[in-house]
Amino acid sequence: MQVVLLEFEGILADTSPHRLAALRDALAVDGLSLDDDMWAEHCLGLPVDAAVSAARRALGAPDDPTAAELARLRAERAFTLRISRGLLMHPGGLALIQALRTQARLALVTRAARRDVDFVLTIAGIADVFTCVVTSDDKVEGKPSSAPYALALERLSRTAPAVPGEAMAFEDSRPGIRAARAAGLRTVAVGPLPVHHAMEADAYYPTLTGLSFDDMRALARGGRA
């Protein structure tokens, strides 16, 4: 295991409540009401633009690119405002990167915007931990496409080979799981995912708290959890 790639949202930072609230507020302006189940099934893990489009389709809203773009802008502004007021970090995720930082190269492959990632990593004091950071600002197709992971592996390979078979990804959503697996990565799902989503990963942990480096090596060798 030479490379570990992580989603920022849901693995390191507890952003889901803020994402859901921001998207709800953005859609409410157009008279659309998004419930928890619809969010989990259709929107969780998608970049903001894709989440807006998925929610509008699920709610039966007409195809209106202008309305969707305005909702995206509202959702992004609301999310940035919310995390600027305070954001919880997942202790297990922080402990994981501290345990791995001397054992493997670390990369973030996230649906979040670069400004939000930089802000939170700086506050948390871990901005220097990651060799590579791929965000929604990079001009590639978002998850569930493999493109973000392919870009991260390409950037990592500029200094030393980054082979999918020797890399592992940690994801908190079905789009992320599909993206990592499509890139050829062994993938660990983490957090309160619906069971039929988590089953698409190679392994699943409700939380990263207590996960040891020996556990990581077992996962890298093909074990399941």
N, C-alpha and C positions, 0 to 999 in steps of 0.2 A: 504494500500500500504506500505509494509515493505521493499521491495527490488526494486531498479531500476537498470537495466542493460543497458549499452549503447555500441554501436559500437564506437570505437575511430575515425575511418576514416569517414568523412562526417557528423558526429555529433559534435565532438569537434574540429577536425582539417580538414582544407580544402585541402585534399590530392588528390582529383580526377584529377586536371590538371597534377600533378606530376606523378600519376600512369599511366595516359594515355600516357604522353610523354615518360616515361620510357619504357612502353610496346611497343610503336611504334618504338623507337630506337632499342630495342632488336630484334624485328621482322624484321626490315629493313635490318639487316645484312644478313638475309636469303631471301631478295627480296620480303618480304611480306608487304603490305600496309594496315593499319587498319584505317578505318574512324570513325567519331564520332558516327554514328548510330550503326555500328557494335559493337563498344565498349559498348555502353549503353545497347544493347540488349543481348550481349553474355558474356561480361567480367566484367561489373561493379559489385562490391561486392564480387567477388571471390578471394580466396587466389591466390598468384602469380602463383603457378604451375598450378592451375586449369584455371586461366585466359589465360595463355600461350596456354594450350591445347585447350581451347574453341576457341581462336582466330585462331589457326592453322587449326582447323576443319572448322570453318566458312569461312576461306580463301582458303579452298581446298588443303592445304598442306598435303603431305603424312605423314603417321603415322611413326614418327622417334623419339623414346625416347631420343636418344642422342642429337639431335637438339633441342628438347623441353627443356631438362635439361640445355643446354648451354644458351638458350634464357631466361630461368628462372633466371640463375645466372646474366646474363647481365641486366635484368630488375630490379633485387633486388639491384645490385650495383648502377645503374643509379638513382633509387628512393632514396636510402640513400644519395647519393651525392646531389641530388636536395633539399631534405629537410634540409640538413646541411647548405645550403646557405640561408634558410629562408622559413618559413611556416606560413600561416595565420591561426589563430584560429577563430572558429565561435563564435561571441559574445553571441549569444543565447544559445549555448551549454554550454559555461562557466558560464553564468548567471544561467542556469538551475541547474548545479551541486552545485553552491554556495547556491542556494535556498533550495536544497534537502539534503545537506550534514548533516544537523541536524535533518532531518525528516525521513530519510530512509538510509538503507545501500546501498552503491553504488558499482557497479562492472563494469569493462570493459570486453567485449567479442568481440574480434577484429580479423580481418584477418591480421593485421599488425604484424611485427616481434617485439619481446620483446625489442630489442636494440633500435628500432625506437620509440616505445611507451615511454620507459624510458627517452630517450633523450628529447622528446618533452614535456612530463609531467614535467620534472625537470626544463626545461627552462621556462615553463608557471607557475611554482610554485604550482602545484596541485598534485604532486606525492604522497602525503599522504592522498588524499581524498578517494581513492578506497580501499575497504576491500578486494577485489579480482580482479585479472587481468588474463584473459585467452587470450593467443596470438597464433599466428601460430606456435610458438615454442613448444606448448603443443602437445603431441603425440595423437591427436584425429582427426577424419575426420573433414574437414572444412565445413563451411556453403556451401550449404543449409542444411546439416545434422544438427540435433538437438544436436549433441555431444558436441560442445563448450558450449552451454547453460546448458546442463545437468551437465557438469563438473563444471561450475561456481556455480550452485545451490548446488552441492555436497560439494564443498569447503566452501561455505557460511554456509551450515548446520552443519559444524564441530563446530561452535561456537553458533549458534542459528538456529532453523528451518527456512528454506527458501522454502516456498511453492509456486509452480507456480501460483496458483490462487490469491496469494497476491503479485505478482511481475509484473513489467511492463518493456518492452524492447523498446528502441528507435533505429531504423535502417534506413539506407539510401539506401538500395538496395533490390531487389527481393530475392536474396539468403539469405540475413540476415532476411528479413521478414519471409520467409519460415522456416528458422532455429528456430526462436523464437516461431513462432506459433506451430511448431512441438513439441517444448518443453512444450507447454501448457501455454505460456505467452501471456498476452494482449500486443499487439504490435502497436507502433506508427511509421508510416513512415514519414520521414523528407527529404525535399530537392527537387531538380528538377528531380524527377523520371518520367518515362513514366507513363501515366495514368493507363494503364493496369497492371503495376507493383504496383503502390500505392494502387490500389483497393484491393489487397490481404491483406492489413493491417487492423487492427480494427479502426484506425483513421489516418488522414494525416494532416500534417502542412507543408506549403512551407518553413517556417523558425521557429525556436524556439524562436526568438526574441519576447518578450512580453508575452510569455506563463507564466501564474501565477500558484502558488501552488493550488489555487482553481480550475483552469483548470485541473491540474493534478489529483486532487481528483475526479473530475467529470469523467475523463477518466477511473480512476481506478474502479469507480462504474458502468462503462458500457456505458458511453456516447460516442458519436461519434463526430468527428470534421472534 
